[in-house]
Amino acid sequence: MSLRRPLGAGAVVAIVLAALNLRPGVVAVSPLLGEILAEEGLSATAGGVLTTLPVLCFGILAPVAPGLARKVGLERALFGSLVLLCLGFALRLVPGIAPLLVGTLAVGSAIGLGNVLLPALIKRDFADRVGLMTGLYSMALSGGAALAAGLTVPIASATGMDWRATLASWGLLAVLGAVVWAPRALRSTGAVAALRPPGATPADAVRSVWRSPLAWAVTVLMGTQSLSFYAVNAWLPEIFVASGRSIAVGGWLLALTNLLGIVGSFVTPVLAGRMRRQRALGVVIVALILTGLLGLVLAPGAAVLWVVLLGLGQGGGISLALTLMALRTENAARTSELSGMAQSAGYVLAACGPLGLGVAHDATGSWTVPLLLLVVASLVQGVAAWFAGRDEIVR
């Protein structure tokens, strides 16, 4: 593999390991959500708040990440985010609602930083292999989500741990990530100018990106696909429980969704990197998501088919958004700023998903209206993908 710098396979492994940590802290809550709500006496709306908090943190912390990387360096910023993630998992062990919420905020903040920093690192160090590396990165995102969805309930059953200890057990993966990134952080020069566009101040760069219609198309694409992903990951097991399936089956179906997401996540960037325009690819991805969602509403008995299509589409959706952040920019500085914008405004929009579905379920007593709301969000995603897929860059 031709690299910009002689980083070797170790750099690839470190990036993949960091990416694996960017979803379990959120997705592992979903298979245990019914137990959490029952033990703490919470409503579906409150459950929506619990699953929305980390996504909201993604949006709030995204603008902070580029400035942090300029001050301390990408490697040190990533190491710090992994340490914060470990702290968040540890706080979830403490009894009470307050530690759970604080730990969830810490987990969300750590992941919010990593969401922005890793794409910028890929653009900087793998500029000639953006499609392949983004594919590996987004595949690791889906893989981490699949592991959390599929193994959380079996871990609890096999060990006899309560939901707090089960959630905290995913912190072991974060500890491993921090250990791997520690020597890289120590070797980092922390160059302040590494993520600053030539001849521009950071404020100039941010303002120019936020004024770009193309950047807004990428942002809406990021926001709508994330809204769908986190809403599905928050509530899909409960949707299946409501249709008569067990929580274990619901967890495995969610895991299947994320497993198929690995395929979509890897294939999409490789294809997108070979295209001048990615519009057709975006249409296919949205069609998969729409078919899966409508299938869950109209023919829930064929759940396996629908979650397969939904997983392929959602995996492709996140990787397309991440790939476009690199393809629609000319250097790592601009990628960092576009990533910060897309993940800031995008994740604030996405935070409406888990909470909105919880509120809609409480109001209607069924999951039909919540799923139809996701259909509407997917239609908006298709429009955004059409505009973001044109052959231009953010100037």
N, C-alpha and C positions, 0 to 999 in steps of 0.2 A: 504494500500500500504506500502510495506517495503522500507524504505528509509535509506540511509547511515547516515543521520543526521535527527533529528526530525524537519524538515522544515515545514511540514504540507501542507494543501491545498493552503495556501497563496503563497507559493513558486511556485507552479504549475501555479496559476493564474498570478503571476508576469511574469513568463517566457512566457506564452501564450500572455500576453498583449504586452510584448516587441517584440515578434515575429510578432504580428499583425502590428507593425510599420515598418517592414523591407521591405515592398513592395509598399504601397500606394504612397510614395513620388516619385516613378519611374513610376508605372503603370498608375497613374492618368493623366500623361502627354499625354498618347496615345489617349484617346477619344477626347482630346482638341487639338491634334497636327495640324489638318487641320486649325483650327481657329488661332492657334499661328503662323503658317507659313504664312497664308494669311495676318494677321494683321501686321506682322513684315517684310513681303516681302521676305521670305526665301525659298530656294529650298528644295527638298527632301533630298539632301545630307546634307544640313545644319540641317534639322530635324534629320537626322541620327546622326550628331554630338551632338545635344542636348540630344538625348536618349542614346547616347554612354557614355557621360561624367560620369554619376553616376556609370555605370558598370565598367568603367576604374578606378574610385576611389575605388571600391570594391577591385580590384586587388592591387592597390598601397598601400592601408591602411591595407590589410590583414597581412603583415609581422610585422606591428607595434603593432597589437593588443596583441600578447602574451607578448611582452616586457612591454607594458602599464599595463597589468593585473598583471605582476610580481611586478611592482613598487607600484601600488595603490590598487590592489585587483580586482577581477572580478566584484564585485558588484559596486564599485566606477567607474570602467571603463565603465560599462554598463550605469550607471546613466549619466556620462559625454557624452556618445554617444547620449542619448536621448535629453539632453540639446542642443547639437549641431544640432540635427535634428530639434528641435523647431526653432532654429535660422535660419536654412536653409529655412524652410517654410515661416518665417517672411520676409526674404530677397526677396522672390518671389513676394511679394506685391508691391515692389518698381518699378515704371515704368522704362523701358529701357532694352536693351539686356544684358548689363553688370550685373545688379543686378540679372537677371534671371539666368545667367551663374554661378555667384558666389553662389547664393542660391542653384543651382543644384549641384555644387561641394560640398557644405556643407552637403546637403542631402545625396549625394553619400558617402562622408567620414564617416558620422555617421552610415549609414547602413553597410558600409564595416567593421567597428569595431564590430557592433552587430553580423554580419554574423559569425565571428570567435569566439567571446566571448560566445555566447549562447551554441553552441555545447560543448565547454570545461566545462561550468558550469553544463550541463546535465551529462557529463561523471563524473565530480567530485561528484555531489550530488545525482545522480540517477544511480550509476554504475550497480545496479542489475535490473534496468528497462530501459535500454538504448533504446530498441526497442519501448516500449510504449511511453516514453517521447519524443523520436525523432519523433514519429508519431504525437503526439500532437503539437510539435514545427513546423514540416513541414506542418501540417494541418493548423496551424495559419498563416504560410507564404502564403499558397494558399488562405486562407480565406481573408487575408488583400488585396491580389491582386484582388480577386473576388469583394470585396466591392468597391475598387477603380475603377475597370473597369465598374461595373454595376451602381454605384450611382453618378459618377462624372457628367455626362451629366444631369441626373434628378435634382441633386442639383443646377446646374447652371440654369436650366429651371424654377425650383420652386422658387428660390430666386431672379432671375434676375441678379445675380453677373456675372462680366466678368470672363475671364479665369484665371486672376491672383488671384482674390479673391477665386475662386473655388479651385484652386490648394492649396492655403494657408489654406483653411478650413480643410484640412486633418491634419494640425498641431494641431488641438484640440485633436486628438488621441495621438499625441506625447506628448502633455502637460499632459494628463492623465497618460501616461506611466512614465513620469518623476516624477510625484507626487507619484506614487506607489513605484518607486524604490528609492526615496530620503531617507526614513527611513532605508532601507536595506544598502544603501551606508554609512550612518552614523554609523551603527552598524558594518560594515565590519572592520576586523583587518588589511586588506591590506597586508597579509603575503607575503613577497617577494618570498619565496621558494615554494609557492603553485603550481606553474606551471613549476617547474624545475625538470627534471629527476634526480633521485638519482645519485650522484657521477659525474655529468656532468655539464659543464657550458652551458648557453643558446646557445652560438656559436657552441659548440660541438653538441648539440641536433639538431640545424638547419642544420648543415652540413651533419649529418648522415641521416636525413630524405630526404634531396635533392639528396642523392646518392642511394636511394632505388628505384629499378624498380617498386615494388608494389606501393610505394607512387606516382610514376609518372602515373601509371595506374589509381589510384584514381583521380589524378589531371586532366588528360585528360577527364575522365568521368565527373568530375565537370565542366570543361570548355566547353565541347561540349553540355551538357544538358543545361547549362546556356546560351550559345550562341543561342540555339534554343528558349529557353523560352523568353529571352529579345527581340530577333528579332520579334517573334510572338506578344508579348505584345506591341511592339512599332508600328507595322505596320498592324496588322490584321484588325482593323477598316477601315483603308485606302484601304486595299485590297478589302474589301466588298463594300466600296463606289465606287471603280472603276468598280465593277461588277453590279452596279445599285442599291445597297441598301442604305438606309439613314445612316447618322452617328450614329443616335440613335440605329438602328438595329445592326450596326457594334459594337457599345459599348456593347450591350446586348449579342451578340455572343461571344465577348471577355470575358464578365463576365461568360457566360456559360462554356467556356473553363476553367476558373479558379475555378469555382464551382466544376466541375468534378475533377479538380486537388486536391481538398480537399479530395475526396475519395481515389484517388491514393496515396496521401501523407500520409494518415493515415494507410491504409492497408499495404503498402509496407514495412515499418520498422517492423511492427509486424510479417510479414511473414519472412523477412530477419533475424530477431533476432532468429528465430527458425531453421534456416538452417546453416549447416556448410559451404556450398558453395552457393553463390547467383547468379551463372552464368545463370541458367534457368530464374530466375526472371528478370535479366537484358535483356535477349533476348526478353521476352514477352513485356517488357516496350518499347523497341526500335521498335518492330513490330507495336505497337499501334501508336507510333509517325509517323513512315514511312507511315502507311496506311492513317492517317489523312492528312499528307502533300501531298501525291500523290493524294488523293481524292480531295483536294482543286484545284489541277492542272487539273485533268482529268474530274471531275464531280462536278463543283462548285455549281450546283443546289441543291445538297444534303449537304449543308453547315452544317446543324445542326448535322448530323451524324459525319462528319469529325471533327468538333470542340469537340464533345464528346470524340472521340477516342484520339484526340490530347491532350485534357485536362487530361484524365486518364493517358496517357503516360508521359506527362510532370510533373504532380504531383508525379507520381511514380519515375521519373528520379531524381528529386531534393532530394526526401527523401531517395532514395537508396544511392546517393552520400554522404549525411549527415550521414546515418547509417554506411556506410563503414568506415568513418573517425573514428568512435568509435570501430567498430568490428575489424578493422585491426590494432588497437593499444592496449597497455596493461594498460595504465593509463592516467589520465587527462593531464599530462605534454606532453606525446607523442601525444595525441589527439589534443592538442592546436597547436603543431608544425606542424602536418600533416594538420590540418585545415587551418593554416596560409599558408602553401605551396600550398595546393589545391585551396584555394580561391584567392591567389595571382596570380599564373600563370594561374589558371583556368579562373578568371574573366578578365585578360588581353586578353586571347583568346576570351572570351565571348563578349568583347567590339567590336570585329570585326563584330558581328552579326547585330545590328541595323544600324551601319554605312554602312556595306557591302551591306545590302539589299537596303538602300537608294541610294547608288552609282549605284548598278546594275539596279535599277528601272529607274534612270535618264538616264543610258546608253542605255537601251533597250526599254523604254517606256511601259513596261508591268511588271506584277508580276510573270510571269511564271519562268523566269530564277532565280529570288531571291528565290522562293519556292524550286526549284530544288537544289540550293546551300544548303538549309537547309536539304534536303534529304541526300546529301553527308555528311554533318556534323553528321547526325543521324547514318549513317553507321559507321563512326569513333567512335561514342558513343557506338555502339554495340560491337566493338572490345575491347574498353577500359573496358566496363562492364564485358566482358568475362575474361580478365586478372585480374581485380580488385576483381572479385568474388571468387577467389580461397581461400582455407582455410589456410591462413598464416597471420602473423602480421608483421608490420614494426619493424625491429630490430634496 
